[in-house]
Amino acid sequence: MAKDGAYARTATDFHDVVVADDPGAKFPAEAGRYHLYVAGACPWAHRAMMVRALKGLEDVISVSVGEISAPRSKGRKASLLRRS
């Protein structure tokens, strides 16, 4: 938090990308190298899945879709719904 009370966002560390059409890239698209975990409750999950589709990485980046539920007596429970 800044001295004036405003929220001060820290610099991010993630600026590299997975590239489908450049085999010499730092993170080349290689089947089996990457896996994406998403949850329906996450507001960023839809965006991540859209970018994966728009960039043509669906055959390269596999996905697991999970959910988190909160039963009344035992806290939170995470479960895997689908893996592709």
Residue pairs with C-beta under 8 A, 6 or more apart in sequence:
1 7
1 8
2 8
16 26
16 27
17 25
17 27
18 25
18 27
18 28
18 29
18 34
18 55
18 57
18 60
18 61
19 25
19 27
19 28
19 29
20 29
20 55
20 56
20 57
20 60
21 29
22 28
29 57
29 60
29 61
30 60
31 59
31 60
32 62
33 60
34 60
34 61
34 62
35 61
35 62
35 63
35 64
36 48
36 49
36 52
36 61
36 62
36 63
36 64
37 63
37 64
37 66
38 45
38 48
38 49
38 63
38 64
38 65
38 66
39 45
39 65
39 66
39 67
39 68
40 65
40 67
41 67
41 68
49 63
52 58
52 61
52 63
62 83
62 84
63 82
63 83
63 84
64 80
64 82
64 83
64 84
65 80
65 81
65 82
65 83
66 78
66 79
66 80
66 81
67 78
67 79
67 81
68 76
68 77
68 78
69 76
69 77
69 79
70 76
70 77
71 77
